[in-house]
């Protein structure tokens, strides 16, 4: 399900932190909307929220790993930025077996988790189960708690997309997994819990956030 004109900015799934901060990831580079400027971040002063420019912010992200849009109203600043992007909603998550192993996929030379775009009329939890089954061949028996929500952005075919992803804990089973190669997935494996930390060392920050919640 994609919305190209009016992002669902009032969704309760928007990952707003307790202090009001909102983070958007561009691969491994972070764009933070905050009322405070953390040390080590390049600061974009957004005194006038309406002046926020997607093009300028993306240029800054090409040169700095951490950029903060400083505003007394970080959510309003984020909303102004989001309206300049193509809004996409997705879901995925961690499928765990009765034995405690989890399904992980290998894509773009990184260990990742199955996820994909939400279809019209589909709930986020339904999407998470469907995408896990399609991308790995696992049979999802149950969708459990919402682990985390994340925001990340990328340029595809010249269009900037902003993706909200809901990540769930799921239970599943499969004697053998089958990676969806047309989605660029080169393998899908059952990974023992004790190996997760090693596997995700080079994973994207969003994946590390999901596992941080899952392994608590």
C-alpha positions in Angstrom: 0.0 0.0 0.0 1.5 3.3 -1.1 0.4 6.9 -0.5 2.0 9.4 -2.8 0.3 12.5 -1.6 -0.8 12.4 2.0 1.4 10.5 4.4 -0.4 8.9 7.3 1.3 11.2 9.8 -1.2 10.6 12.6 -0.7 6.9 12.7 0.0 5.6 16.3 2.8 3.5 14.7 4.9 6.5 14.0 8.1 5.9 16.0 8.1 9.0 18.2 10.5 8.6 21.2 9.6 9.6 24.7 11.4 12.9 24.4 9.6 13.7 21.1 12.6 12.8 18.8 11.9 11.1 15.5 14.7 9.2 13.6 14.8 8.4 9.9 17.5 6.2 8.5 19.1 6.5 5.1 20.9 3.1 5.0 23.4 3.7 7.9 23.1 7.5 8.0 20.8 9.0 10.6 18.4 12.0 10.2 17.2 13.1 13.6 14.3 15.5 14.3 14.8 16.9 17.8 14.6 19.9 20.1 18.2 19.2 21.2 21.4 18.9 19.2 23.4 15.8 20.3 27.2 16.0 20.1 28.6 14.9 16.8 25.6 15.7 14.7 25.6 18.3 11.8 22.9 20.8 12.8 20.2 22.1 10.5 18.4 24.9 12.3 14.7 24.7 11.5 13.5 27.8 13.3 10.9 28.2 10.5 9.4 24.7 10.0 8.1 25.7 6.6 11.6 26.3 5.4 12.7 22.7 5.7 13.9 21.4 2.3 14.2 17.7 1.5 16.8 18.4 -1.2 19.1 20.4 1.2 18.8 17.8 4.0 19.7 15.0 1.6 22.7 16.9 0.4 23.8 17.2 4.0 23.4 13.5 4.5 25.7 12.9 1.5 28.5 14.6 3.6 27.6 13.7 7.2 26.6 10.4 8.9 24.5 12.1 11.5 22.3 15.1 10.8 19.8 16.7 13.3 17.0 19.0 12.2 16.8 21.3 15.3 13.3 22.5 16.1 11.2 23.4 19.1 8.5 21.3 17.4 10.3 18.2 16.1 7.2 16.4 15.0 6.0 19.3 12.9 9.4 19.5 11.4 9.3 15.8 10.5 5.8 16.2 9.0 7.0 19.0 6.8 9.9 16.8 5.6 7.6 13.7 5.1 5.2 15.6 2.9 8.0 16.0 0.4 8.5 12.3 0.1 6.5 9.3 -1.3 5.0 7.6 1.7 5.2 3.8 1.9 3.9 1.4 4.6 5.4 -2.1 5.2 5.7 -4.8 7.8 7.9 -7.7 8.7 9.5 -9.3 11.7 11.3 -12.1 13.5 9.9 -15.6 13.0 10.9 -17.9 15.8 10.7 -21.7 15.9 9.7 -23.8 18.9 13.4 -24.5 19.3 14.3 -20.8 19.6 16.0 -20.3 16.2 14.9 -17.3 14.1 14.6 -16.8 10.3 17.1 -14.4 8.8 17.7 -13.5 5.1 20.8 -12.4 3.3 20.3 -9.5 0.9 22.7 -6.9 -0.4 25.6 -8.5 1.4 23.9 -8.0 4.8 21.9 -10.1 7.2 18.3 -8.9 7.2 14.7 -9.7 8.2 11.8 -10.5 5.8 9.5 -7.5 5.2 7.5 -5.9 2.4 4.9 -3.4 1.3 1.5 -3.5 2.9 -1.3 -4.2 0.4 -4.6 -2.3 0.3 -7.0 -3.6 3.0 -4.3 -5.6 4.7 -3.4 -5.0 8.4 0.2 -4.6 9.4 0.3 -7.9 11.2 -1.3 -9.7 8.2 1.4 -8.1 6.0 4.2 -9.2 8.3 3.1 -12.9 8.1 2.5 -12.8 4.3 5.9 -11.2 3.6 7.7 -13.7 5.9 6.1 -16.6 4.1 6.7 -15.2 0.6 10.3 -14.2 1.1 11.5 -17.3 3.0 9.0 -20.1 2.6 8.5 -20.4 6.3 5.0 -21.2 7.6 3.8 -18.6 10.1 1.6 -20.1 12.8 1.0 -16.9 14.8 1.8 -13.2 14.9 2.6 -11.9 18.3 3.6 -8.6 19.8 4.7 -5.5 17.9 8.5 -5.2 18.5 9.3 -1.9 17.0 8.4 0.5 14.2 11.1 2.2 12.1 11.4 4.9 9.4 13.9 4.7 6.6 14.3 6.5 3.3 15.8 5.7 -0.1 15.8 6.8 -3.7 14.3 4.4 -6.2 14.0 5.2 -9.9 14.6 8.8 -9.1 11.9 9.1 -6.5 12.5 9.5 -2.8 10.4 7.2 -0.6 9.9 7.3 3.1 8.9 3.9 4.5 7.2 3.2 7.8 7.8 -0.4 8.8 6.1 -2.3 11.6 8.1 -5.3 13.0 6.4 -8.2 14.8 7.4 -11.3 16.7 6.0 -14.4 15.0 6.0 -18.1 15.5 6.7 -20.4 12.6 8.0 -23.7 11.3 9.5 -25.1 8.1 11.8 -28.1 7.4 13.5 -26.1 4.6 13.5 -22.5 3.7 13.2 -21.1 0.2 14.6 -17.5 -0.4 12.6 -15.3 -2.8 15.5 -14.7 -5.2 13.5 -12.3 -7.4 13.6 -9.9 -4.4 17.4 -10.1 -4.2 17.4 -12.6 -1.3 20.4 -15.0 -1.8 19.6 -17.2 1.2 17.2 -17.7 4.1 18.3 -19.6 7.2 17.3 -20.6 10.7 19.8 -18.9 13.0 20.3 -20.0 16.6 19.7 -17.2 19.2 23.3 -17.4 20.3 24.5 -16.5 16.8 22.2 -13.5 16.2 24.7 -10.9 17.7 27.4 -12.0 15.3 25.2 -12.1 12.3 23.8 -8.5 12.7 27.2 -6.8 13.3 27.0 -5.4 9.7 23.2 -5.1 9.5 21.3 -1.9 9.1 20.5 0.1 12.3 16.8 -0.6 11.9 17.4 -4.4 12.0 19.6 -3.9 15.2 16.7 -2.0 16.8 14.3 -4.8 16.1 16.6 -7.5 17.5 17.3 -5.3 20.6 13.5 -5.4 21.3 13.2 -9.1 20.5 16.1 -10.2 22.6 15.1 -8.3 25.8 
